[in-house]
Each structure stands twice: as structure tokens, then as C-alpha cells.
Amino acid sequence: MAASIDSLLEEIAGVEDPVEELQSLKTALLAIPVSVLKDSIRGQRLDVIFSLLNSSDRTQVELCVDILERILMAMSPVHVVQNYRAELQGGLTHPNDTVKILALAQIGRVVEDPDAVTEILNNHDVLRAAIRCIGEEKIAVAKQLVVEISSVSPISLGYCANSGLISQLLSELTGDDVLVRVTAVEMVTTLAHSQHGRQYLAQQGIMDKISNMIRGAETDPFSSLYLPGLVKFFGNLAIMDSPQQVCETYPAFQNKVFEMALDPDPVMIGVALDTLGLLGSNVEGKQVLQKTGEKFKAVLSKMSQLASSGPTELRVRSLDAISQLLSLQPEQQTEDLLALTESWFHLLSSQPMDMIRNISTQPFPELHCGALRIFTAIATQPWGQKLMINTPGFMEFVLDRSTGQTKEAKDAKFELIGALAGSSTAAEILGSQHYIRVKSYLREGPYYVSAVAAVSTEGAD
């Protein structure tokens, strides 16, 4: 096949009107999986195709774009930027929009690749050309690329800001078109992933603007479309900067998360659960939630209810959030924080160990694994180990390999075993007999089948 592609490229180079040959090449390329294609192409021959873009024949240009799109996708972003930087830059000023979109899409791949992006950082001409092209053309695919380019470095953000593209994007946050607003919120959230992006948004007053949008959501009948995005924005901001600072500076965010957790709308509940889990995965976030007193207790009670008897998707998200709220790394286990996680665990139910174990025995692998993750979260904490040893039959349940037969279930159980085995207090609290069995389970690995179990399985066949 490589030979036929080479010969087609040679034919194309030797004819005056190559539309028929281009069509044959396109057909040949589409017949080869992209994964195989990279071995079938010798990059130095692509100059023929790039040169044919300089034509007023629309059919020829669009065939060349299809061919280049297929071949370039088979190459790594690093190879593309090292070998075709000039061609991509030329494509940004091409009169045909499909060529511009091809060039922008490839630059997008380069910007997303940590190895390739350094090549562009050393060559600001390409970035400037891309930003100019986006600004002039208002091409739909370009918004995401503006954000990606802005996220690369403070310099690239400066180019985008100076071009007016970012202020245009920010103005869409409060525009009349609700769907455009939803997209703008997503873009701003992406921009906030970089530190220089967050600083820029703060300087432009965007955090205050989004906080005000959360406050005003109650009077907007369409707010359910963009409210989840606003809450996610602050959730990400809190975990990247400081949960305490974000929650204290923008109380509307925290109040809205609690309100959404108690909302009847499953979409709102889902976003609230994910955000609470994100906040609670961090020690400072745990302390912020604890400070709200009864408000958080009411939310935790709702989470427990959902975990036990909500729709399956919300049960899984509740279990995940609870495990994040209860997790404490060994170096974080101060007396106060251990007391906090223990008190939260007991707020879940009058018999929280039984409640979580009951969920783990239900015939849904995702619920089984979600429940095991909660046990894994408390397995590193002395109070959790004491509950395990004092709950009748619990250690037998942990050490029983016959529960949960899927790979995911075996992996989740093995994580629980690993958490117990790695704890400095487990040997003393669990007692030597249980601790030796835990270490033995760990040594045998997640998928071990004992000889007795194997024989009985064969008999069953």
C-alpha cells in the first residue's frame, strides 16, 4: 500500500490537472487505518500536495485538504510542527476557509501537546497568525482554540487579549443567547485552569461577574442551562487556589451548591455532588464545609439518602463524593481532622457500616465499587479500623474473594486491602491474625484463586 501511495504522489507531481489522481489518492488513504498510515507515508513528499493548495480550482483545493487532513492526523503533533510549520502558517491566510480550518485544527493539536507546544512558544509568528486568522474570520471552531492558545503562556494570552478575542468571549457570558452563554462559561472554566488565566480573569472582574450570575439565576427561567457550568467554574477555582478563600469571597457559590444538593432536579444534584466531592477532597475544603454547621449536615444526610435509594447514577456519584469527603492521607491525620471525618461518617446513618456494606452487596458493579471506595477511605484511619474490627463479620467480608467477580470489583477490593496493609496502626488495631491475612491477600494479588476454589469451580462446570 505504501508503494501505491508513493506512486500516486509521483503521478500527481507529474500532471497538469491532477484532480483525478488526487481523488485516487484520497480513496487509497481512506482505505488505510490511521494507525497504519504513519508507516506508509514519507513526509518529504507532502510538499506536492501543499503546493496544489495554491489554486483557484475549488475541487482541487478541497481534495488536497481532505488528503492533508488524513495524513497529518496520522503524524504526531511534534512531527507536524517541526516539518510543516511554514505550510500551516501559510494556510492561515488562504482565501479558502477549509484550508484555514485545516491549519487551525492542526495548530490546535500542537497547542494541546506538551512536547509540540514548546516548538510554537519559540516561534510566536505562528501564534500571532492563528490569532489574526481567528479574529478576521470568526470561524466557529476557533473559540476553543483561542482559549487553548491563551492557556499556553502569559505571552500567548497577551496576544489573544490584545486582539480583542478574549473580551469578545467574556462579553458572551452575559449575552442574550443562552446557548452562547453556556459555551462561554465552559471556555472561561478552561482558561481558569492556568494560573496566568486565573489572574487575567480576576483582573477583568470575571469572578465577581460569575458570582452575580449565580445570584441572579433564581429570576432567570433559563438558568438551569448554564448554572451547572457556573458552579463547576468555582469548584475548579477552589481546588486550584484555596477553597476557604473562594468560599469566603464568593458565598453565593457555596450557598448555591448546598441549595442544588437539595434540589429535586437530578442534573443540579449531580453537579452539587461532584462539587462537594471536589471541595471535600482537600483538607481546607473539609474545614470550610464543617464551618457551615447544620447546613452541611442536612446536605450529608441527603447524600446518604441518595446513596441508599436514589437513581443509580446519583447513587454512584453520592458514593464517590462521600469517599472523597471521608478520605484523609496519613500525614493529614491530626486529632481534629480524624474527629471531623469520624463525625461525618456517623451522620450518614445510625448504622453506617451496615448501610455501606448493604450497598456493596447489590448486583450493580458500580455501586459495589463505590461502597468499597468508602471503606478504603476510612481504612487508613484508626477510628475506621476500630469500626471494621468491631462490626461482626466485616473482616471476613473484606477477606472473602468470592464477593465481586468483575475486574473492577477485584481492583476496588485490592485497593481496600492495600489501604489496610499500608497503615501504621492496622496491625495493632486489627490484631495479628487479621493483619497477617490482609498481608497475605496483598501478596497474592487482586486476581488470586485458591486451589480449593479452582477445584470447586471445575466441579460446577
C-alpha positions as CSV (number, residue, x, y, z in Angstrom):
1,M,0.0,0.0,0.0
2,A,2.9,2.4,0.8
3,A,4.2,1.8,-2.7
4,S,0.9,2.7,-4.3
5,I,0.7,5.9,-2.2
6,D,4.2,6.8,-3.2
7,S,3.4,6.2,-6.9
8,L,0.2,8.2,-6.7
9,L,2.2,11.1,-5.2
10,E,4.7,10.8,-8.1
11,E,1.8,10.8,-10.6
12,I,0.3,13.9,-9.0
13,A,3.6,15.7,-9.3
14,G,3.8,15.0,-13.0
15,V,0.4,16.0,-14.3
16,E,-1.1,19.4,-15.1
17,D,-4.7,18.8,-13.9
18,P,-4.3,16.3,-11.0
19,V,-8.0,16.2,-9.8
20,E,-8.4,12.5,-10.9
21,E,-5.1,11.5,-9.3
22,L,-6.0,13.4,-6.1
23,Q,-9.3,11.5,-5.9
24,S,-7.5,8.2,-6.3
25,L,-5.0,9.2,-3.5
26,K,-7.8,10.2,-1.2
27,T,-9.6,6.9,-1.8
28,A,-6.3,5.0,-1.1
29,L,-5.7,6.9,2.1
30,L,-9.2,6.3,3.4
31,A,-8.7,2.5,2.9
32,I,-5.8,2.5,5.4
33,P,-6.4,2.8,9.1
34,V,-4.8,6.0,10.6
35,S,-2.7,3.8,12.9
36,V,-1.1,2.0,9.9
37,L,-0.9,5.2,7.8
38,K,2.1,6.7,9.7
39,D,4.3,3.9,8.4
40,S,3.0,4.3,4.9
41,I,3.9,8.0,4.4
42,R,7.2,9.6,3.8
43,G,6.7,13.2,4.9
44,Q,9.1,14.8,2.5
45,R,6.6,14.2,-0.4
46,L,3.8,16.3,1.1
47,D,5.1,19.5,-0.4
48,V,3.4,18.4,-3.7
49,I,0.0,18.5,-2.0
50,F,0.7,21.7,-0.1
51,S,1.7,23.4,-3.4
52,L,-1.5,22.3,-5.0
53,L,-3.5,24.3,-2.4
54,N,-2.4,27.4,-4.4
55,S,-5.1,27.1,-7.0
56,S,-8.4,28.7,-7.8
57,D,-9.9,25.3,-8.6
58,R,-12.2,24.7,-5.6
59,T,-12.4,20.9,-6.2
60,Q,-8.7,20.5,-6.3
61,V,-8.2,22.6,-3.1
62,E,-10.8,20.6,-1.2
63,L,-9.3,17.3,-2.3
64,C,-5.9,18.5,-1.1
65,V,-7.4,19.5,2.3
66,D,-9.1,16.0,2.7
67,I,-5.7,14.3,1.9
68,L,-3.7,16.5,4.2
69,E,-6.2,16.1,7.0
70,R,-5.9,12.4,6.8
71,I,-2.1,12.3,6.5
72,L,-1.4,14.9,9.2
73,M,-3.7,13.2,11.7
74,A,-1.5,10.1,11.3
75,M,1.5,12.1,12.3
76,S,2.4,13.2,15.8
77,P,1.9,16.9,16.6
78,V,5.6,17.2,17.1
79,H,6.4,15.9,13.6
80,V,3.7,18.2,12.1
81,V,5.0,21.4,13.8
82,Q,8.7,20.6,13.1
83,N,8.1,19.8,9.4
84,Y,5.1,21.8,8.3
85,R,5.2,25.0,10.4
86,A,5.6,27.3,7.4
87,E,2.8,25.5,5.5
88,L,0.4,25.7,8.4
89,Q,1.2,29.4,8.8
90,G,0.5,29.9,5.1
91,G,-2.8,28.1,5.4
92,L,-4.0,30.6,7.9
93,T,-4.1,33.3,5.2
94,H,-5.5,31.1,2.4
95,P,-8.6,32.5,0.7
96,N,-10.5,29.2,1.1
97,D,-12.0,28.6,4.6
98,T,-11.4,24.8,4.5
99,V,-7.7,25.4,4.3
100,K,-7.8,27.9,7.2
101,I,-9.8,25.3,9.3
102,L,-7.3,22.6,8.5
103,A,-4.4,24.9,9.6
104,L,-6.3,25.9,12.8
105,A,-7.2,22.3,13.6
106,Q,-3.5,21.2,13.3
107,I,-2.3,24.2,15.4
108,G,-5.0,23.1,18.0
109,R,-3.3,19.6,18.1
110,V,0.1,21.3,18.6
111,V,-1.2,23.5,21.4
112,E,-2.7,20.6,23.3
113,D,0.5,18.5,23.1
114,P,3.1,19.3,25.8
115,D,6.1,18.3,23.6
116,A,4.9,20.1,20.5
117,V,3.7,23.3,22.1
118,T,7.3,24.3,23.0
119,E,8.1,24.5,19.3
120,I,5.3,27.1,18.9
121,L,6.4,29.0,22.0
122,N,9.8,29.5,20.4
123,N,8.0,30.9,17.3
124,H,5.4,33.5,18.1
125,D,4.7,34.2,14.4
126,V,2.5,31.1,14.2
127,L,0.5,32.1,17.3
128,R,0.1,35.6,16.1
129,A,-1.0,34.4,12.6
130,A,-3.5,32.0,14.2
131,I,-5.0,34.7,16.4
132,R,-5.2,37.1,13.5
133,C,-7.0,34.5,11.4
134,I,-9.5,33.7,14.1
135,G,-10.2,37.4,14.7
136,E,-10.8,38.1,11.0
137,E,-12.8,35.1,10.0
138,K,-15.0,34.5,13.1
139,I,-14.7,30.7,12.3
140,A,-16.8,28.7,14.7
141,V,-14.1,26.1,15.5
142,A,-11.8,28.9,16.6
143,K,-13.3,29.8,20.1
144,Q,-11.9,26.7,21.8
145,L,-8.5,27.3,20.0
146,V,-8.4,30.9,21.4
147,V,-8.7,29.5,24.9
148,E,-6.2,26.8,24.3
149,I,-3.7,29.3,22.8
150,S,-4.3,31.7,25.8
151,S,-3.7,28.9,28.2
152,V,-0.2,28.1,26.8
153,S,1.7,31.0,28.4
154,P,1.2,34.6,29.6
155,I,2.7,35.8,26.3
156,S,0.1,33.9,24.2
157,L,-2.7,35.1,26.5
158,G,-1.4,38.7,25.9
159,Y,-1.7,38.2,22.1
160,C,-5.3,37.0,22.4
161,A,-6.2,39.7,24.8
162,N,-4.7,42.4,22.5
163,S,-6.6,41.1,19.6
164,G,-9.9,41.6,21.4
165,L,-10.8,37.9,21.1
166,I,-10.9,37.3,24.8
167,S,-13.0,40.4,25.6
168,Q,-15.4,39.2,22.9
169,L,-15.6,35.8,24.6
170,L,-16.1,37.3,28.0
171,S,-18.9,39.6,26.8
172,E,-20.8,36.4,25.7
173,L,-21.0,35.4,29.4
174,T,-23.8,37.8,29.9
175,G,-25.2,37.9,26.3
176,D,-28.9,37.3,25.4
177,D,-28.3,33.9,23.7
178,V,-28.4,31.3,26.5
179,L,-26.6,28.6,24.5
180,V,-23.8,31.0,23.6
181,R,-23.6,31.8,27.3
182,V,-23.3,28.1,28.2
183,T,-20.3,27.8,25.8
184,A,-18.7,30.9,27.1
185,V,-18.9,29.6,30.7
186,E,-17.1,26.3,29.5
187,M,-14.4,28.4,27.8
188,V,-13.8,30.6,30.8
189,T,-13.5,27.4,33.0
190,T,-10.9,26.1,30.7
191,L,-9.0,29.4,30.8
192,A,-9.0,29.3,34.6
193,H,-7.0,26.0,34.6
194,S,-3.8,28.0,34.1
195,Q,-2.5,30.4,36.8
196,H,-2.0,33.3,34.3
197,G,-5.5,32.6,33.0
198,R,-7.0,32.9,36.6
199,Q,-5.0,36.1,37.2
200,Y,-6.3,37.6,34.0
201,L,-9.9,36.7,34.7
202,A,-9.6,38.2,38.2
203,Q,-8.3,41.4,36.8
204,Q,-11.2,41.6,34.4
205,G,-13.7,41.1,37.2
206,I,-15.0,37.8,35.8
207,M,-15.1,36.0,39.2
208,D,-17.5,38.8,40.5
209,K,-19.5,38.6,37.3
210,I,-20.0,34.9,37.6
211,S,-20.8,35.2,41.3
212,N,-23.5,37.8,40.3
213,M,-24.8,35.4,37.6
214,I,-25.2,32.7,40.3
215,R,-27.2,35.2,42.5
216,G,-29.3,36.3,39.6
217,A,-30.1,32.7,38.4
218,E,-33.2,32.5,40.6
219,T,-35.0,35.0,38.4
220,D,-33.9,33.6,35.1
221,P,-36.1,30.8,33.7
222,F,-33.2,29.5,31.5
223,S,-30.6,29.4,34.3
224,S,-30.7,25.6,34.6
225,L,-28.9,25.5,31.3
226,Y,-25.8,27.5,32.5
227,L,-25.9,27.3,36.3
228,P,-24.1,23.9,36.4
229,G,-21.3,25.4,34.4
230,L,-21.0,28.4,36.8
231,V,-20.8,26.1,39.8
232,K,-18.2,23.9,38.1
233,F,-16.2,27.1,37.4
234,F,-16.0,28.0,41.1
235,G,-15.4,24.3,42.1
236,N,-12.4,24.1,39.9
237,L,-11.2,27.5,41.1
238,A,-11.5,26.5,44.8
239,I,-9.5,23.3,44.3
240,M,-6.7,25.1,42.3
241,D,-6.4,28.1,44.6
242,S,-7.9,28.0,48.0
243,P,-11.3,26.6,49.0
244,Q,-11.5,28.9,52.0
245,Q,-10.7,32.0,50.0
246,V,-13.1,31.2,47.2
247,C,-16.0,30.2,49.5
248,E,-15.5,33.3,51.7
249,T,-15.0,35.7,48.8
250,Y,-18.0,34.3,46.8
251,P,-20.5,33.0,49.4
252,A,-23.1,32.8,46.6
253,F,-21.2,29.8,45.2
254,Q,-21.2,27.7,48.4
255,N,-24.9,28.6,49.2
256,K,-25.9,27.6,45.7
257,V,-24.0,24.2,45.9
258,F,-26.0,23.4,49.1
259,E,-29.2,24.5,47.5
260,M,-28.6,22.4,44.4
261,A,-27.8,19.3,46.5
262,L,-31.3,19.6,48.0
263,D,-32.9,20.4,44.6
264,P,-35.4,17.9,43.0
265,D,-33.6,18.2,39.6
266,P,-31.2,15.3,39.1
267,V,-28.9,17.4,36.9
268,M,-28.5,20.0,39.7
269,I,-28.0,17.3,42.3
270,G,-25.3,15.6,40.2
271,V,-23.3,18.8,39.8
272,A,-23.6,19.6,43.5
273,L,-22.4,16.1,44.5
274,D,-19.4,16.3,42.2
275,T,-18.5,19.8,43.5
276,L,-18.9,18.7,47.2
277,G,-16.6,15.8,46.5
278,L,-14.1,18.1,44.9
279,L,-14.2,20.5,47.8
280,G,-14.0,17.7,50.3
281,S,-11.1,16.0,48.8
282,N,-8.9,18.8,50.2
283,V,-8.3,19.4,53.9
284,E,-9.0,23.1,53.7
285,G,-12.3,22.3,51.8
286,K,-13.3,19.8,54.6
287,Q,-12.8,22.6,57.2
288,V,-14.8,25.1,55.1
289,L,-17.7,22.6,54.9
290,Q,-17.6,21.8,58.6
291,K,-17.8,25.5,59.4
292,T,-21.3,25.7,57.9
293,G,-22.6,23.5,60.7
294,E,-26.2,22.4,60.2
295,K,-26.3,23.4,56.5
296,F,-23.7,20.8,55.7
297,K,-25.3,18.2,58.0
298,A,-28.5,18.5,56.0
299,V,-26.6,18.0,52.7
300,L,-24.7,15.0,54.1
301,S,-28.0,13.4,55.2
302,K,-29.4,13.9,51.6
303,M,-26.2,12.4,50.2
304,S,-26.7,9.4,52.4
305,Q,-30.3,9.0,51.3
306,L,-29.3,9.3,47.6
307,A,-26.5,6.7,48.1
308,S,-29.0,4.2,49.6
309,S,-32.1,4.7,47.4
310,G,-31.6,7.3,44.6
311,P,-31.4,6.7,40.9
312,T,-28.4,4.6,40.1
313,E,-26.3,7.4,38.5
314,L,-26.9,9.6,41.5
315,R,-26.1,6.7,43.9
316,V,-22.7,6.3,42.3
317,R,-22.0,10.0,42.4
318,S,-23.1,10.2,46.0
319,L,-20.8,7.3,47.0
320,D,-17.9,8.9,45.2
321,A,-18.4,12.3,46.9
322,I,-18.8,10.6,50.3
323,S,-15.5,8.7,49.8
324,Q,-13.7,12.0,48.9
325,L,-15.2,13.7,51.9
326,L,-14.0,11.0,54.3
327,S,-10.5,10.4,52.8
328,L,-7.5,11.6,54.9
329,Q,-3.9,11.0,53.9
330,P,-1.8,9.7,56.8
331,E,0.1,13.0,57.0
332,Q,-3.2,14.9,57.3
333,Q,-4.5,12.8,60.3
334,T,-4.5,15.3,63.1
335,E,-6.8,14.7,66.1
336,D,-9.2,17.4,64.9
337,L,-9.4,16.1,61.3
338,L,-9.9,12.5,62.4
339,A,-12.7,13.6,64.7
340,L,-14.2,15.5,61.8
341,T,-14.2,12.6,59.4
342,E,-15.5,10.2,62.1
343,S,-18.4,12.5,62.9
344,W,-19.3,12.8,59.2
345,F,-19.3,9.0,58.8
346,H,-21.7,8.7,61.8
347,L,-24.0,11.3,60.3
348,L,-24.6,9.0,57.3
349,S,-26.8,6.6,59.3
350,S,-27.4,5.1,62.7
351,Q,-25.5,2.0,61.4
352,P,-23.2,3.4,58.7
353,M,-21.1,0.2,58.4
354,D,-24.1,-1.9,57.7
355,M,-25.6,0.7,55.3
356,I,-22.4,0.9,53.1
357,R,-22.0,-2.9,53.2
358,N,-25.6,-3.4,52.1
359,I,-25.0,-1.1,49.1
360,S,-21.8,-3.1,48.3
361,T,-23.8,-6.4,48.1
362,Q,-26.2,-5.1,45.5
363,P,-25.8,-6.6,42.0
364,F,-24.5,-3.4,40.3
365,P,-20.7,-3.4,39.9
366,E,-20.5,0.5,40.1
367,L,-22.4,0.5,43.4
368,H,-20.3,-2.3,44.8
369,C,-17.1,-0.5,43.8
370,G,-18.4,2.9,45.1
371,A,-19.2,1.4,48.5
372,L,-15.7,-0.3,48.7
373,R,-14.1,3.1,48.0
374,I,-15.8,4.5,51.1
375,F,-14.4,1.6,53.1
376,T,-11.0,2.3,51.5
377,A,-11.2,6.0,52.6
378,I,-11.8,5.1,56.3
379,A,-9.4,2.1,56.2
380,T,-6.3,4.3,56.8
381,Q,-7.9,6.0,59.8
382,P,-7.7,4.4,63.3
383,W,-11.4,5.0,64.0
384,G,-12.3,3.3,60.7
385,Q,-10.1,0.3,61.6
386,K,-11.8,0.0,65.0
387,L,-15.2,0.1,63.4
388,M,-14.1,-2.7,61.0
389,I,-12.9,-5.0,63.7
390,N,-15.9,-4.3,65.9
391,T,-18.5,-4.9,63.2
392,P,-19.4,-8.6,63.3
393,G,-18.4,-10.4,60.1
394,F,-16.8,-7.4,58.5
395,M,-13.2,-8.6,58.3
396,E,-14.5,-11.9,56.8
397,F,-16.4,-9.8,54.2
398,V,-13.1,-7.9,53.4
399,L,-11.0,-11.1,53.0
400,D,-13.6,-13.1,51.1
401,R,-12.5,-13.2,47.4
402,S,-15.9,-14.6,46.2
403,T,-17.6,-11.2,46.6
404,G,-17.5,-9.1,43.5
405,Q,-16.3,-11.0,40.4
406,T,-15.7,-8.3,37.9
407,K,-12.2,-6.9,37.3
408,E,-13.2,-3.5,38.7
409,A,-14.6,-5.1,41.8
410,K,-11.4,-7.1,42.4
411,D,-9.3,-4.0,41.9
412,A,-11.5,-2.0,44.3
413,K,-11.3,-4.7,46.9
414,F,-7.5,-4.8,46.4
415,E,-7.2,-1.1,47.0
416,L,-9.1,-1.5,50.3
417,I,-6.7,-4.3,51.3
418,G,-3.7,-2.1,50.3
419,A,-5.0,0.7,52.4
420,L,-5.3,-1.5,55.5
421,A,-1.9,-3.2,54.9
422,G,-0.2,0.1,54.4
423,S,-1.5,1.7,57.6
424,S,0.9,2.0,60.6
425,T,-2.0,1.4,63.1
426,A,-3.7,-1.6,61.4
427,A,-1.5,-4.4,62.9
428,E,-2.3,-3.2,66.4
429,I,-6.0,-2.4,65.9
430,L,-6.9,-5.4,63.7
431,G,-4.9,-7.9,65.7
432,S,-2.1,-10.1,64.3
433,Q,-4.4,-12.8,63.0
434,H,-6.4,-10.5,60.7
435,Y,-3.4,-8.4,59.8
436,I,-1.4,-11.5,58.6
437,R,-4.4,-12.5,56.4
438,V,-4.6,-8.9,55.0
439,K,-0.8,-9.0,54.2
440,S,-1.2,-12.5,52.6
441,Y,-4.1,-11.2,50.4
442,L,-1.9,-8.3,49.3
443,R,1.0,-10.6,48.5
444,E,-1.3,-12.9,46.4
445,G,-2.6,-10.0,44.3
446,P,-6.1,-9.0,43.2
447,Y,-7.0,-11.9,41.0
448,Y,-5.7,-14.9,43.0
449,V,-7.8,-18.0,43.0
450,S,-7.1,-20.6,45.7
451,A,-6.6,-24.3,44.7
452,V,-9.8,-25.3,46.6
453,A,-11.8,-22.6,44.9
454,A,-10.5,-23.6,41.5
455,V,-11.4,-27.3,42.1
456,S,-14.9,-26.4,43.2
457,T,-15.4,-24.2,40.1
458,E,-14.3,-27.0,37.8
459,G,-16.7,-29.4,39.6
460,A,-19.5,-26.9,38.9
461,D,-18.7,-26.9,35.2
